Amino acid sequence: MSRWKVSKIGVMWSAEDYDGRNYELFHQWDEAMHYVDHMTRTIKIHIPSEFSFTPAQLKQIETLLTPAIEGG
């Protein structure tokens, strides 16, 4: 199983595996997360310190990650 990370790059979001073999760019954070979710259930989210989430976005993160954390 490969590990993936989602990162903010300028105005885009990148989804890439740690092996460097797969890399995709998305306009929306949730698009990148859905892509990674379909690729694997092991994800790492890296958000630069200058970027902040709204409460609604944090809830969406929790909703998307809960099945992965619980093994679902």
C-alpha positions in Angstrom: 0.0 0.0 0.0 1.4 3.4 -0.9 1.1 6.4 1.3 -0.2 9.7 -0.1 -0.1 13.3 1.0 -2.3 16.4 0.1 -0.5 19.7 0.0 -1.4 23.3 -0.9 0.8 24.6 -3.7 -0.1 28.2 -4.5 -3.8 28.2 -5.5 -3.8 24.5 -6.3 -3.9 21.3 -4.2 -1.5 18.5 -5.0 -2.1 14.8 -4.3 1.0 12.8 -4.5 2.4 9.5 -3.3 5.6 9.3 -1.2 7.3 7.2 -3.8 7.0 10.1 -6.3 5.3 7.9 -9.0 1.9 9.5 -8.9 1.1 13.2 -8.7 -2.1 15.1 -9.5 -3.2 18.7 -9.2 -6.7 19.9 -8.2 -8.4 23.2 -7.9 -10.3 22.2 -4.8 -9.1 20.6 -1.6 -12.0 18.1 -1.5 -11.2 16.9 -5.1 -7.7 16.1 -4.0 -9.0 14.4 -0.8 -11.5 12.3 -2.8 -8.7 11.2 -5.2 -6.4 10.2 -2.4 -9.2 8.5 -0.6 -9.9 6.3 -3.6 -6.2 5.6 -4.0 -5.5 4.5 -0.5 -6.8 4.8 3.1 -3.4 5.9 4.4 -3.2 9.7 4.0 -1.1 12.5 5.4 -2.3 16.1 5.1 0.3 18.8 5.0 -1.1 22.3 5.3 1.3 25.3 5.3 1.1 27.3 8.6 -0.1 30.4 6.8 -3.3 28.5 5.5 -6.3 28.3 7.8 -9.5 26.3 7.6 -13.0 27.6 8.3 -15.1 25.6 10.8 -17.1 24.1 7.9 -13.9 22.9 6.2 -12.6 21.4 9.4 -15.9 19.5 9.8 -15.6 18.2 6.2 -12.0 17.0 7.0 -13.3 15.1 10.0 -16.2 13.6 8.0 -13.9 12.5 5.2 -11.2 11.0 7.5 -13.4 9.3 10.0 -14.1 6.2 7.9 -10.4 5.9 7.1 -9.4 6.2 10.8 -12.0 3.6 11.8 -10.9 1.2 9.0 -14.1 1.6 6.9 
